[in-house]
């Protein structure tokens, strides 16, 4: 959830829109094998890939800044607890109010995205009972390969 918020913020700076208007996710392992879902990332329904002032290079730069943000914060402050606290507050609020909001959350997959028995960050509906369901967004072939890499990275530790 935090990496997705950071990614949306980075993209919003390039696109000159409010971060809440950017819809896209960082999925996979929480670490270096995470990946952005650029094939479906959009602003107001328009795919960022079709925006004339946007490029693959800018998208990659936004992802790298997102991926490396935690390392920079830890180097400067020793931890990322403030941002984590904000996210926990949002998640608890969504559970207590049965909000039904979609967040990228780490969940053990049971066939979703073609994987079983591994915990990955994927879009989930969060409500009073916790994770209500996993949302399977369409992934490009490249994104499917990146998800497979995340799965393989995590399975090394199981």
C-alpha positions as a LaTeX table, in Angstrom:
\begin{tabular}{lrrr}
\hline
Residue & $x$ (\AA) & $y$ (\AA) & $z$ (\AA) \\
\hline
Unk1 & 0.00 & 0.00 & 0.00 \\
Unk2 & 2.79 & 2.40 & 0.89 \\
Unk3 & 4.79 & 1.71 & $-2.28$ \\
Unk4 & 1.64 & 2.20 & $-4.37$ \\
Unk5 & 0.99 & 5.56 & $-2.67$ \\
Unk6 & 4.58 & 6.61 & $-3.31$ \\
Unk7 & 4.33 & 5.48 & $-6.94$ \\
Unk8 & 1.10 & 7.41 & $-7.51$ \\
Unk9 & 2.72 & 10.48 & $-5.96$ \\
Unk10 & 5.76 & 10.22 & $-8.24$ \\
Unk11 & 3.56 & 9.79 & $-11.32$ \\
Unk12 & 1.35 & 12.70 & $-10.27$ \\
Unk13 & 4.36 & 15.02 & $-10.35$ \\
Unk14 & 5.08 & 14.05 & $-13.98$ \\
Unk15 & 1.42 & 14.23 & $-14.97$ \\
Unk16 & 0.59 & 17.43 & $-13.06$ \\
Unk17 & $-2.45$ & 15.93 & $-11.32$ \\
Unk18 & $-3.44$ & 15.11 & $-7.75$ \\
Unk19 & $-2.02$ & 11.72 & $-6.63$ \\
Unk20 & $-5.57$ & 10.55 & $-5.83$ \\
Unk21 & $-6.34$ & 10.86 & $-9.55$ \\
Unk22 & $-3.62$ & 8.37 & $-10.48$ \\
Unk23 & $-4.82$ & 4.75 & $-10.52$ \\
Unk24 & $-2.12$ & 2.11 & $-10.66$ \\
Unk25 & $-0.40$ & $-0.37$ & $-8.38$ \\
Unk26 & 2.94 & $-1.69$ & $-7.24$ \\
Unk27 & 2.52 & $-5.46$ & $-6.96$ \\
Unk28 & 4.56 & $-8.51$ & $-6.02$ \\
Unk29 & 7.08 & $-8.96$ & $-3.28$ \\
Unk30 & 7.71 & $-5.98$ & $-1.01$ \\
Unk31 & 11.25 & $-5.45$ & $-2.21$ \\
Unk32 & 13.38 & $-5.30$ & $-5.29$ \\
Unk33 & 11.20 & $-7.67$ & $-7.34$ \\
Unk34 & 8.10 & $-5.52$ & $-6.93$ \\
Unk35 & 6.78 & $-4.01$ & $-10.15$ \\
Unk36 & 4.37 & $-1.31$ & $-11.38$ \\
Unk37 & 1.27 & $-2.24$ & $-13.35$ \\
Unk38 & 1.95 & 0.28 & $-16.09$ \\
Unk39 & $-0.30$ & $-1.47$ & $-18.62$ \\
Unk40 & $-3.38$ & $-0.47$ & $-16.61$ \\
Unk41 & $-2.21$ & 2.66 & $-14.79$ \\
Unk42 & $-4.49$ & 5.55 & $-15.70$ \\
Unk43 & $-5.64$ & 9.07 & $-14.90$ \\
Unk44 & $-9.35$ & 9.66 & $-15.31$ \\
Unk45 & $-9.63$ & 6.46 & $-17.32$ \\
Unk46 & $-6.89$ & 7.45 & $-19.77$ \\
Unk47 & $-3.97$ & 5.04 & $-19.77$ \\
Unk48 & $-0.73$ & 6.82 & $-18.98$ \\
Unk49 & 0.89 & 4.99 & $-21.88$ \\
Unk50 & $-1.36$ & 6.98 & $-24.24$ \\
Unk51 & $-0.57$ & 10.39 & $-22.74$ \\
Unk52 & 1.47 & 12.50 & $-25.14$ \\
Unk53 & 3.72 & 14.08 & $-22.51$ \\
Unk54 & 4.52 & 10.81 & $-20.77$ \\
Unk55 & 7.10 & 8.15 & $-21.62$ \\
Unk56 & 8.36 & 4.73 & $-20.55$ \\
Unk57 & 11.48 & 6.47 & $-19.23$ \\
Unk58 & 9.42 & 8.68 & $-16.92$ \\
Unk59 & 7.41 & 5.68 & $-15.74$ \\
Unk60 & 10.60 & 3.75 & $-15.00$ \\
Unk61 & 12.07 & 6.75 & $-13.18$ \\
Unk62 & 8.91 & 7.04 & $-11.05$ \\
Unk63 & 9.16 & 3.35 & $-10.16$ \\
Unk64 & 12.87 & 3.56 & $-9.27$ \\
Unk65 & 12.21 & 6.58 & $-7.02$ \\
Unk66 & 9.38 & 4.62 & $-5.40$ \\
Unk67 & 11.44 & 1.46 & $-4.93$ \\
Unk68 & 14.39 & 3.37 & $-3.47$ \\
Unk69 & 12.39 & 5.77 & $-1.26$ \\
Unk70 & 12.39 & 3.52 & 1.80 \\
Unk71 & 16.15 & 2.99 & 1.57 \\
Unk72 & 16.73 & 6.76 & 1.49 \\
Unk73 & 14.37 & 7.37 & 4.42 \\
Unk74 & 15.99 & 4.61 & 6.49 \\
Unk75 & 19.46 & 6.01 & 5.72 \\
Unk76 & 18.36 & 9.49 & 6.83 \\
Unk77 & 16.03 & 8.70 & 9.76 \\
Unk78 & 16.68 & 5.08 & 10.67 \\
Unk79 & 13.13 & 3.89 & 9.88 \\
Unk80 & 9.98 & 4.60 & 7.87 \\
Unk81 & 7.56 & 4.45 & 10.80 \\
Unk82 & 5.63 & 7.69 & 10.10 \\
Unk83 & 4.46 & 6.64 & 6.65 \\
Unk84 & 3.76 & 3.12 & 7.89 \\
Unk85 & 1.66 & 4.61 & 10.71 \\
Unk86 & $-0.41$ & 6.61 & 8.22 \\
Unk87 & $-1.07$ & 3.48 & 6.14 \\
Unk88 & $-2.00$ & 1.42 & 9.20 \\
Unk89 & $-4.46$ & 4.15 & 10.19 \\
Unk90 & $-6.09$ & 3.99 & 6.74 \\
Unk91 & $-6.31$ & 0.19 & 6.82 \\
Unk92 & $-7.79$ & 0.06 & 10.34 \\
Unk93 & $-10.30$ & 2.78 & 9.41 \\
Unk94 & $-11.34$ & 0.79 & 6.34 \\
Unk95 & $-11.88$ & $-2.32$ & 8.47 \\
Unk96 & $-13.79$ & $-0.53$ & 11.26 \\
Unk97 & $-16.06$ & 1.33 & 8.84 \\
Unk98 & $-16.47$ & $-1.62$ & 6.45 \\
Unk99 & $-15.34$ & 0.74 & 3.71 \\
Unk100 & $-14.80$ & $-1.83$ & 0.98 \\
Unk101 & $-11.81$ & 0.12 & $-0.35$ \\
Unk102 & $-9.26$ & $-1.50$ & $-2.62$ \\
Unk103 & $-5.68$ & $-1.58$ & $-1.38$ \\
Unk104 & $-2.65$ & $-3.53$ & $-2.56$ \\
Unk105 & $-2.11$ & $-5.92$ & 0.35 \\
Unk106 & 0.09 & $-8.92$ & 0.91 \\
Unk107 & $-2.13$ & $-12.00$ & 0.85 \\
Unk108 & $-1.53$ & $-15.72$ & 0.37 \\
Unk109 & $-2.71$ & $-16.43$ & $-3.15$ \\
Unk110 & $-5.07$ & $-19.36$ & $-3.72$ \\
Unk111 & $-4.99$ & $-19.55$ & $-7.50$ \\
Unk112 & $-5.30$ & $-15.83$ & $-8.18$ \\
Unk113 & $-2.91$ & $-14.61$ & $-10.84$ \\
Unk114 & $-2.07$ & $-18.28$ & $-11.46$ \\
Unk115 & $-0.19$ & $-18.72$ & $-8.17$ \\
Unk116 & $-0.84$ & $-20.67$ & $-4.98$ \\
Unk117 & 0.78 & $-20.76$ & $-1.56$ \\
Unk118 & 2.81 & $-17.57$ & $-1.83$ \\
Unk119 & 2.07 & $-14.18$ & $-0.30$ \\
Unk120 & 2.22 & $-11.27$ & $-2.74$ \\
Unk121 & 0.96 & $-7.72$ & $-2.73$ \\
Unk122 & $-2.13$ & $-7.62$ & $-4.96$ \\
Unk123 & $-5.27$ & $-5.42$ & $-5.04$ \\
Unk124 & $-7.71$ & $-6.53$ & $-2.34$ \\
Unk125 & $-11.09$ & $-5.31$ & $-1.12$ \\
Unk126 & $-10.75$ & $-4.50$ & 2.59 \\
Unk127 & $-13.83$ & $-4.53$ & 4.82 \\
Unk128 & $-15.10$ & $-5.44$ & 8.27 \\
Unk129 & $-13.94$ & $-9.07$ & 7.88 \\
Unk130 & $-10.49$ & $-8.04$ & 6.68 \\
Unk131 & $-9.59$ & $-8.99$ & 3.13 \\
Unk132 & $-12.95$ & $-9.64$ & 1.47 \\
Unk133 & $-11.56$ & $-10.67$ & $-1.92$ \\
Unk134 & $-8.63$ & $-10.35$ & $-4.28$ \\
Unk135 & $-9.08$ & $-8.21$ & $-7.40$ \\
Unk136 & $-7.34$ & $-9.73$ & $-10.42$ \\
Unk137 & $-6.41$ & $-6.87$ & $-12.71$ \\
Unk138 & $-5.24$ & $-7.75$ & $-16.20$ \\
Unk139 & $-1.46$ & $-7.92$ & $-16.49$ \\
Unk140 & 0.64 & $-7.54$ & $-19.61$ \\
Unk141 & 2.94 & $-10.42$ & $-20.55$ \\
Unk142 & 5.90 & $-8.44$ & $-19.17$ \\
Unk143 & 4.04 & $-7.86$ & $-15.88$ \\
Unk144 & 3.19 & $-11.57$ & $-15.65$ \\
Unk145 & 6.89 & $-12.36$ & $-15.98$ \\
Unk146 & 7.70 & $-9.83$ & $-13.25$ \\
Unk147 & 5.08 & $-11.40$ & $-10.98$ \\
Unk148 & 6.63 & $-14.81$ & $-11.65$ \\
Unk149 & 10.02 & $-13.37$ & $-10.65$ \\
Unk150 & 8.50 & $-12.11$ & $-7.39$ \\
Unk151 & 7.03 & $-15.56$ & $-6.74$ \\
Unk152 & 10.38 & $-17.24$ & $-7.39$ \\
Unk153 & 12.17 & $-14.69$ & $-5.19$ \\
Unk154 & 9.84 & $-15.41$ & $-2.28$ \\
Unk155 & 9.79 & $-19.18$ & $-2.72$ \\
Unk156 & 13.55 & $-19.22$ & $-2.14$ \\
Unk157 & 12.73 & $-18.39$ & 1.48 \\
Unk158 & 9.93 & $-20.93$ & 2.01 \\
\hline
\end{tabular}
